[in-house]
Amino acid sequence: MIDIGQLLLAEYEHIKQEQRARIGFRDNLIYATLGVMAAVIGSTLARGGHLEMLLLLPPLSVVLGWTYLVNDEKISAVGRYIRDDLSPRLQELASVRTAVFGWESAHRRDTRRRSRKRFQLAVDLMTFCGAPLAALAVYWLLGPTPWPLVTIALTETFMVIGLTVQIVRYAELGS
Protein backbone atom coordinates (compact mmCIF):
# COMPACT_ATOMS: atom_id res chain seq x y z
CA MET A 1 0.00 0.00 0.00
CA ILE A 2 1.26 3.48 -0.89
CA ASP A 3 1.69 5.94 1.96
CA ILE A 4 0.56 9.34 0.59
CA GLY A 5 2.36 11.17 3.38
CA GLN A 6 5.66 9.55 2.46
CA LEU A 7 5.10 10.40 -1.21
CA LEU A 8 4.43 14.03 -0.34
CA LEU A 9 7.53 14.18 1.85
CA ALA A 10 9.60 12.66 -0.96
CA GLU A 11 8.17 15.27 -3.34
CA TYR A 12 9.10 17.99 -0.83
CA GLU A 13 12.69 16.74 -0.62
CA HIS A 14 12.97 16.55 -4.40
CA ILE A 15 11.68 20.06 -5.06
CA LYS A 16 13.76 21.52 -2.22
CA GLN A 17 16.81 19.91 -3.81
CA GLU A 18 15.87 21.51 -7.14
CA GLN A 19 15.34 24.85 -5.38
CA ARG A 20 18.79 24.68 -3.73
CA ALA A 21 20.44 23.89 -7.07
CA ARG A 22 18.64 26.78 -8.75
CA ILE A 23 19.67 29.16 -5.95
CA GLY A 24 23.33 28.22 -6.42
CA PHE A 25 23.09 28.62 -10.20
CA ARG A 26 21.20 31.92 -9.92
CA ASP A 27 23.69 33.39 -7.48
CA ASN A 28 26.63 32.39 -9.68
CA LEU A 29 25.04 34.32 -12.57
CA ILE A 30 25.86 37.54 -10.70
CA TYR A 31 29.55 36.62 -10.70
CA ALA A 32 29.38 35.57 -14.35
CA THR A 33 27.82 38.91 -15.25
CA LEU A 34 30.50 40.83 -13.35
CA GLY A 35 33.15 38.78 -15.14
CA VAL A 36 31.59 39.52 -18.53
CA MET A 37 31.48 43.22 -17.68
CA ALA A 38 35.12 43.24 -16.67
CA ALA A 39 36.12 41.39 -19.84
CA VAL A 40 34.19 43.69 -22.18
CA ILE A 41 35.30 46.90 -20.47
CA GLY A 42 38.87 45.65 -20.17
CA SER A 43 38.97 44.70 -23.86
CA THR A 44 37.49 48.04 -24.85
CA LEU A 45 40.10 49.94 -22.85
CA ALA A 46 42.93 47.71 -24.06
CA ARG A 47 42.03 48.39 -27.69
CA GLY A 48 42.05 52.14 -27.06
CA GLY A 49 39.13 53.91 -28.65
CA HIS A 50 37.15 50.98 -30.04
CA LEU A 51 33.98 51.94 -28.20
CA GLU A 52 31.89 49.76 -30.49
CA MET A 53 33.14 46.83 -28.40
CA LEU A 54 30.89 48.14 -25.62
CA LEU A 55 28.00 46.89 -27.77
CA LEU A 56 28.95 43.36 -26.65
CA LEU A 57 27.88 44.09 -23.08
CA PRO A 58 24.10 44.59 -23.52
CA PRO A 59 23.27 41.28 -25.23
CA LEU A 60 25.47 39.34 -22.82
CA SER A 61 23.88 41.12 -19.85
CA VAL A 62 20.37 40.51 -21.20
CA VAL A 63 21.00 36.79 -21.68
CA LEU A 64 22.53 36.43 -18.21
CA GLY A 65 19.88 38.68 -16.66
CA TRP A 66 17.02 36.77 -18.26
CA THR A 67 18.51 33.47 -17.09
CA TYR A 68 18.85 34.94 -13.58
CA LEU A 69 15.25 36.15 -13.65
CA VAL A 70 13.84 32.82 -14.87
CA ASN A 71 15.74 30.90 -12.18
CA ASP A 72 14.67 33.38 -9.51
CA GLU A 73 11.04 32.98 -10.55
CA LYS A 74 11.31 29.16 -10.41
CA ILE A 75 12.85 29.41 -6.94
CA SER A 76 9.87 31.53 -5.85
CA ALA A 77 7.44 29.15 -7.58
CA VAL A 78 8.80 26.22 -5.56
CA GLY A 79 8.25 28.20 -2.36
CA ARG A 80 4.69 29.10 -3.40
CA TYR A 81 3.94 25.48 -4.27
CA ILE A 82 5.18 24.28 -0.89
CA ARG A 83 3.26 27.01 1.00
CA ASP A 84 0.02 26.92 -0.98
CA ASP A 85 -0.30 23.30 -2.10
CA LEU A 86 2.02 20.77 -0.51
CA SER A 87 1.93 22.07 3.07
CA PRO A 88 -1.88 22.23 3.31
CA ARG A 89 -2.20 18.70 1.89
CA LEU A 90 0.26 17.33 4.43
CA GLN A 91 -1.38 19.32 7.21
CA GLU A 92 -4.77 17.84 6.30
CA LEU A 93 -3.33 14.35 5.97
CA ALA A 94 -1.67 14.62 9.37
CA SER A 95 -4.82 16.14 10.90
CA VAL A 96 -2.86 18.88 12.65
CA ARG A 97 -3.64 22.56 13.09
CA THR A 98 -0.08 23.83 12.98
CA ALA A 99 1.44 24.66 9.64
CA VAL A 100 3.61 22.02 8.02
CA PHE A 101 6.90 23.43 6.66
CA GLY A 102 6.27 26.66 8.58
CA TRP A 103 9.57 28.21 7.51
CA GLU A 104 8.26 28.53 3.95
CA SER A 105 5.79 31.14 5.25
CA ALA A 106 7.54 32.43 8.38
CA HIS A 107 10.55 33.93 6.61
CA ARG A 108 8.18 35.96 4.42
CA ARG A 109 6.75 37.74 7.48
CA ASP A 110 10.09 39.31 8.45
CA THR A 111 9.58 43.03 9.01
CA ARG A 112 12.64 43.89 6.91
CA ARG A 113 11.68 41.67 3.98
CA ARG A 114 10.19 44.54 1.99
CA SER A 115 13.34 46.68 2.30
CA ARG A 116 15.51 43.68 1.36
CA LYS A 117 13.35 43.03 -1.71
CA ARG A 118 13.70 46.67 -2.76
CA PHE A 119 17.45 46.57 -2.28
CA GLN A 120 17.64 43.31 -4.25
CA LEU A 121 15.62 44.93 -7.04
CA ALA A 122 18.10 47.82 -7.11
CA VAL A 123 21.05 45.41 -7.25
CA ASP A 124 19.44 43.36 -10.03
CA LEU A 125 18.63 46.48 -12.05
CA MET A 126 22.11 47.91 -11.57
CA THR A 127 23.81 44.63 -12.47
CA PHE A 128 21.77 43.48 -15.43
CA CYS A 129 20.37 46.77 -16.77
CA GLY A 130 22.33 49.73 -15.40
CA ALA A 131 25.74 48.60 -16.58
CA PRO A 132 24.62 47.76 -20.15
CA LEU A 133 22.67 51.03 -20.36
CA ALA A 134 25.80 52.88 -19.21
CA ALA A 135 27.81 51.08 -21.91
CA LEU A 136 25.18 52.09 -24.47
CA ALA A 137 25.25 55.69 -23.23
CA VAL A 138 29.02 55.84 -23.63
CA TYR A 139 28.69 54.37 -27.12
CA TRP A 140 25.89 56.81 -28.06
CA LEU A 141 27.91 59.78 -26.80
CA LEU A 142 31.43 58.90 -27.94
CA GLY A 143 31.37 55.93 -30.29
CA PRO A 144 31.35 55.64 -34.05
CA THR A 145 27.92 55.96 -35.65
CA PRO A 146 27.78 54.02 -38.92
CA TRP A 147 24.20 52.85 -39.48
CA PRO A 148 24.79 49.15 -38.76
CA LEU A 149 26.24 49.93 -35.32
CA VAL A 150 23.50 52.47 -34.60
CA THR A 151 20.88 49.85 -35.51
CA ILE A 152 22.55 47.34 -33.21
CA ALA A 153 22.79 49.90 -30.38
CA LEU A 154 19.14 50.87 -30.79
CA THR A 155 18.03 47.22 -30.76
CA GLU A 156 20.14 46.56 -27.67
CA THR A 157 18.65 49.59 -25.93
CA PHE A 158 15.15 48.14 -26.40
CA MET A 159 16.35 44.71 -25.23
CA VAL A 160 17.74 46.15 -22.00
CA ILE A 161 14.60 48.22 -21.41
CA GLY A 162 12.53 45.06 -21.93
CA LEU A 163 14.62 43.20 -19.36
CA THR A 164 14.27 46.13 -16.96
CA VAL A 165 10.48 45.94 -17.22
CA GLN A 166 10.51 42.18 -16.60
CA ILE A 167 12.82 42.46 -13.58
CA VAL A 168 10.54 45.08 -12.02
CA ARG A 169 7.41 43.02 -12.80
CA TYR A 170 8.80 39.93 -11.07
CA ALA A 171 10.20 41.77 -8.03
CA GLU A 172 7.37 40.79 -5.61
CA LEU A 173 7.66 44.04 -3.69
CA GLY A 174 4.11 43.95 -2.36
CA SER A 175 4.16 40.57 -0.65
C-alpha atoms as a printed R data frame, in Angstrom:
    type eleno elety resid chain resno      x      y       z
1   ATOM     1    CA   MET     A     1  0.000  0.000   0.000
2   ATOM     2    CA   ILE     A     2  1.262  3.477  -0.892
3   ATOM     3    CA   ASP     A     3  1.686  5.944   1.958
4   ATOM     4    CA   ILE     A     4  0.562  9.336   0.587
5   ATOM     5    CA   GLY     A     5  2.356 11.167   3.379
6   ATOM     6    CA   GLN     A     6  5.664  9.546   2.456
7   ATOM     7    CA   LEU     A     7  5.104 10.399  -1.214
8   ATOM     8    CA   LEU     A     8  4.429 14.035  -0.342
9   ATOM     9    CA   LEU     A     9  7.532 14.178   1.855
10  ATOM    10    CA   ALA     A    10  9.595 12.658  -0.964
11  ATOM    11    CA   GLU     A    11  8.167 15.274  -3.339
12  ATOM    12    CA   TYR     A    12  9.103 17.989  -0.832
13  ATOM    13    CA   GLU     A    13 12.687 16.740  -0.625
14  ATOM    14    CA   HIS     A    14 12.966 16.552  -4.403
15  ATOM    15    CA   ILE     A    15 11.675 20.060  -5.058
16  ATOM    16    CA   LYS     A    16 13.757 21.520  -2.217
17  ATOM    17    CA   GLN     A    17 16.810 19.914  -3.811
18  ATOM    18    CA   GLU     A    18 15.871 21.514  -7.139
19  ATOM    19    CA   GLN     A    19 15.343 24.852  -5.381
20  ATOM    20    CA   ARG     A    20 18.791 24.676  -3.730
21  ATOM    21    CA   ALA     A    21 20.438 23.886  -7.068
22  ATOM    22    CA   ARG     A    22 18.640 26.779  -8.750
23  ATOM    23    CA   ILE     A    23 19.668 29.157  -5.948
24  ATOM    24    CA   GLY     A    24 23.330 28.225  -6.417
25  ATOM    25    CA   PHE     A    25 23.087 28.617 -10.195
26  ATOM    26    CA   ARG     A    26 21.199 31.924  -9.924
27  ATOM    27    CA   ASP     A    27 23.693 33.388  -7.478
28  ATOM    28    CA   ASN     A    28 26.630 32.394  -9.678
29  ATOM    29    CA   LEU     A    29 25.041 34.318 -12.570
30  ATOM    30    CA   ILE     A    30 25.856 37.537 -10.703
31  ATOM    31    CA   TYR     A    31 29.551 36.616 -10.703
32  ATOM    32    CA   ALA     A    32 29.380 35.569 -14.353
33  ATOM    33    CA   THR     A    33 27.822 38.907 -15.250
34  ATOM    34    CA   LEU     A    34 30.497 40.833 -13.351
35  ATOM    35    CA   GLY     A    35 33.154 38.783 -15.143
36  ATOM    36    CA   VAL     A    36 31.589 39.522 -18.531
37  ATOM    37    CA   MET     A    37 31.477 43.215 -17.683
38  ATOM    38    CA   ALA     A    38 35.121 43.237 -16.670
39  ATOM    39    CA   ALA     A    39 36.119 41.386 -19.841
40  ATOM    40    CA   VAL     A    40 34.193 43.692 -22.180
41  ATOM    41    CA   ILE     A    41 35.298 46.898 -20.467
42  ATOM    42    CA   GLY     A    42 38.875 45.652 -20.175
43  ATOM    43    CA   SER     A    43 38.969 44.700 -23.860
44  ATOM    44    CA   THR     A    44 37.488 48.043 -24.848
45  ATOM    45    CA   LEU     A    45 40.100 49.942 -22.849
46  ATOM    46    CA   ALA     A    46 42.932 47.708 -24.064
47  ATOM    47    CA   ARG     A    47 42.030 48.394 -27.688
48  ATOM    48    CA   GLY     A    48 42.052 52.144 -27.060
49  ATOM    49    CA   GLY     A    49 39.132 53.905 -28.650
50  ATOM    50    CA   HIS     A    50 37.150 50.984 -30.043
51  ATOM    51    CA   LEU     A    51 33.980 51.941 -28.199
52  ATOM    52    CA   GLU     A    52 31.889 49.764 -30.488
53  ATOM    53    CA   MET     A    53 33.141 46.835 -28.398
54  ATOM    54    CA   LEU     A    54 30.888 48.137 -25.623
55  ATOM    55    CA   LEU     A    55 28.003 46.891 -27.769
56  ATOM    56    CA   LEU     A    56 28.947 43.365 -26.651
57  ATOM    57    CA   LEU     A    57 27.877 44.088 -23.076
58  ATOM    58    CA   PRO     A    58 24.103 44.594 -23.516
59  ATOM    59    CA   PRO     A    59 23.267 41.279 -25.230
60  ATOM    60    CA   LEU     A    60 25.469 39.343 -22.818
61  ATOM    61    CA   SER     A    61 23.884 41.117 -19.851
62  ATOM    62    CA   VAL     A    62 20.373 40.512 -21.198
63  ATOM    63    CA   VAL     A    63 21.003 36.789 -21.681
64  ATOM    64    CA   LEU     A    64 22.527 36.425 -18.213
65  ATOM    65    CA   GLY     A    65 19.885 38.681 -16.656
66  ATOM    66    CA   TRP     A    66 17.016 36.768 -18.257
67  ATOM    67    CA   THR     A    67 18.508 33.475 -17.089
68  ATOM    68    CA   TYR     A    68 18.853 34.945 -13.582
69  ATOM    69    CA   LEU     A    69 15.249 36.147 -13.648
70  ATOM    70    CA   VAL     A    70 13.844 32.815 -14.865
71  ATOM    71    CA   ASN     A    71 15.739 30.899 -12.182
72  ATOM    72    CA   ASP     A    72 14.675 33.382  -9.509
73  ATOM    73    CA   GLU     A    73 11.036 32.979 -10.554
74  ATOM    74    CA   LYS     A    74 11.310 29.165 -10.413
75  ATOM    75    CA   ILE     A    75 12.846 29.411  -6.936
76  ATOM    76    CA   SER     A    76  9.874 31.527  -5.845
77  ATOM    77    CA   ALA     A    77  7.441 29.149  -7.577
78  ATOM    78    CA   VAL     A    78  8.802 26.221  -5.560
79  ATOM    79    CA   GLY     A    79  8.249 28.204  -2.357
80  ATOM    80    CA   ARG     A    80  4.686 29.096  -3.403
81  ATOM    81    CA   TYR     A    81  3.941 25.478  -4.270
82  ATOM    82    CA   ILE     A    82  5.185 24.280  -0.887
83  ATOM    83    CA   ARG     A    83  3.259 27.011   0.998
84  ATOM    84    CA   ASP     A    84  0.023 26.916  -0.975
85  ATOM    85    CA   ASP     A    85 -0.296 23.296  -2.101
86  ATOM    86    CA   LEU     A    86  2.019 20.772  -0.511
87  ATOM    87    CA   SER     A    87  1.934 22.071   3.070
88  ATOM    88    CA   PRO     A    88 -1.881 22.226   3.309
89  ATOM    89    CA   ARG     A    89 -2.199 18.703   1.886
90  ATOM    90    CA   LEU     A    90  0.256 17.330   4.432
91  ATOM    91    CA   GLN     A    91 -1.383 19.322   7.214
92  ATOM    92    CA   GLU     A    92 -4.767 17.840   6.296
93  ATOM    93    CA   LEU     A    93 -3.333 14.348   5.967
94  ATOM    94    CA   ALA     A    94 -1.673 14.615   9.375
95  ATOM    95    CA   SER     A    95 -4.819 16.142  10.904
96  ATOM    96    CA   VAL     A    96 -2.863 18.877  12.646
97  ATOM    97    CA   ARG     A    97 -3.645 22.560  13.090
98  ATOM    98    CA   THR     A    98 -0.082 23.827  12.981
99  ATOM    99    CA   ALA     A    99  1.445 24.665   9.642
100 ATOM   100    CA   VAL     A   100  3.605 22.024   8.016
101 ATOM   101    CA   PHE     A   101  6.897 23.427   6.657
102 ATOM   102    CA   GLY     A   102  6.268 26.661   8.579
103 ATOM   103    CA   TRP     A   103  9.569 28.206   7.509
104 ATOM   104    CA   GLU     A   104  8.264 28.530   3.950
105 ATOM   105    CA   SER     A   105  5.793 31.136   5.247
106 ATOM   106    CA   ALA     A   106  7.537 32.426   8.382
107 ATOM   107    CA   HIS     A   107 10.547 33.930   6.609
108 ATOM   108    CA   ARG     A   108  8.184 35.956   4.418
109 ATOM   109    CA   ARG     A   109  6.748 37.736   7.479
110 ATOM   110    CA   ASP     A   110 10.089 39.307   8.448
111 ATOM   111    CA   THR     A   111  9.577 43.033   9.012
112 ATOM   112    CA   ARG     A   112 12.637 43.892   6.913
113 ATOM   113    CA   ARG     A   113 11.675 41.669   3.982
114 ATOM   114    CA   ARG     A   114 10.190 44.541   1.987
115 ATOM   115    CA   SER     A   115 13.338 46.682   2.298
116 ATOM   116    CA   ARG     A   116 15.514 43.677   1.363
117 ATOM   117    CA   LYS     A   117 13.354 43.027  -1.709
118 ATOM   118    CA   ARG     A   118 13.702 46.667  -2.757
119 ATOM   119    CA   PHE     A   119 17.449 46.568  -2.279
120 ATOM   120    CA   GLN     A   120 17.641 43.310  -4.253
121 ATOM   121    CA   LEU     A   121 15.623 44.933  -7.038
122 ATOM   122    CA   ALA     A   122 18.101 47.821  -7.108
123 ATOM   123    CA   VAL     A   123 21.051 45.411  -7.252
124 ATOM   124    CA   ASP     A   124 19.436 43.361 -10.028
125 ATOM   125    CA   LEU     A   125 18.633 46.479 -12.050
126 ATOM   126    CA   MET     A   126 22.110 47.914 -11.569
127 ATOM   127    CA   THR     A   127 23.806 44.630 -12.473
128 ATOM   128    CA   PHE     A   128 21.766 43.479 -15.430
129 ATOM   129    CA   CYS     A   129 20.374 46.772 -16.765
130 ATOM   130    CA   GLY     A   130 22.327 49.733 -15.400
131 ATOM   131    CA   ALA     A   131 25.742 48.597 -16.584
132 ATOM   132    CA   PRO     A   132 24.620 47.756 -20.147
133 ATOM   133    CA   LEU     A   133 22.666 51.033 -20.357
134 ATOM   134    CA   ALA     A   134 25.798 52.880 -19.213
135 ATOM   135    CA   ALA     A   135 27.809 51.084 -21.906
136 ATOM   136    CA   LEU     A   136 25.184 52.093 -24.470
137 ATOM   137    CA   ALA     A   137 25.250 55.691 -23.230
138 ATOM   138    CA   VAL     A   138 29.024 55.837 -23.633
139 ATOM   139    CA   TYR     A   139 28.687 54.374 -27.119
140 ATOM   140    CA   TRP     A   140 25.888 56.808 -28.064
141 ATOM   141    CA   LEU     A   141 27.906 59.778 -26.803
142 ATOM   142    CA   LEU     A   142 31.429 58.900 -27.939
143 ATOM   143    CA   GLY     A   143 31.375 55.928 -30.289
144 ATOM   144    CA   PRO     A   144 31.352 55.642 -34.054
145 ATOM   145    CA   THR     A   145 27.918 55.958 -35.653
146 ATOM   146    CA   PRO     A   146 27.779 54.022 -38.916
147 ATOM   147    CA   TRP     A   147 24.204 52.855 -39.481
148 ATOM   148    CA   PRO     A   148 24.789 49.145 -38.759
149 ATOM   149    CA   LEU     A   149 26.235 49.929 -35.322
150 ATOM   150    CA   VAL     A   150 23.503 52.469 -34.603
151 ATOM   151    CA   THR     A   151 20.885 49.847 -35.514
152 ATOM   152    CA   ILE     A   152 22.554 47.342 -33.207
153 ATOM   153    CA   ALA     A   153 22.787 49.896 -30.385
154 ATOM   154    CA   LEU     A   154 19.137 50.868 -30.785
155 ATOM   155    CA   THR     A   155 18.029 47.215 -30.758
156 ATOM   156    CA   GLU     A   156 20.145 46.560 -27.672
157 ATOM   157    CA   THR     A   157 18.646 49.590 -25.928
158 ATOM   158    CA   PHE     A   158 15.151 48.140 -26.397
159 ATOM   159    CA   MET     A   159 16.350 44.711 -25.235
160 ATOM   160    CA   VAL     A   160 17.740 46.153 -21.998
161 ATOM   161    CA   ILE     A   161 14.603 48.221 -21.415
162 ATOM   162    CA   GLY     A   162 12.530 45.059 -21.931
163 ATOM   163    CA   LEU     A   163 14.616 43.198 -19.364
164 ATOM   164    CA   THR     A   164 14.272 46.125 -16.965
165 ATOM   165    CA   VAL     A   165 10.481 45.941 -17.216
166 ATOM   166    CA   GLN     A   166 10.514 42.183 -16.596
167 ATOM   167    CA   ILE     A   167 12.824 42.461 -13.575
168 ATOM   168    CA   VAL     A   168 10.542 45.077 -12.018
169 ATOM   169    CA   ARG     A   169  7.409 43.021 -12.802
170 ATOM   170    CA   TYR     A   170  8.802 39.928 -11.067
171 ATOM   171    CA   ALA     A   171 10.198 41.771  -8.026
172 ATOM   172    CA   GLU     A   172  7.369 40.790  -5.612
173 ATOM   173    CA   LEU     A   173  7.656 44.040  -3.691
174 ATOM   174    CA   GLY     A   174  4.106 43.954  -2.358
175 ATOM   175    CA   SER     A   175  4.159 40.567  -0.648
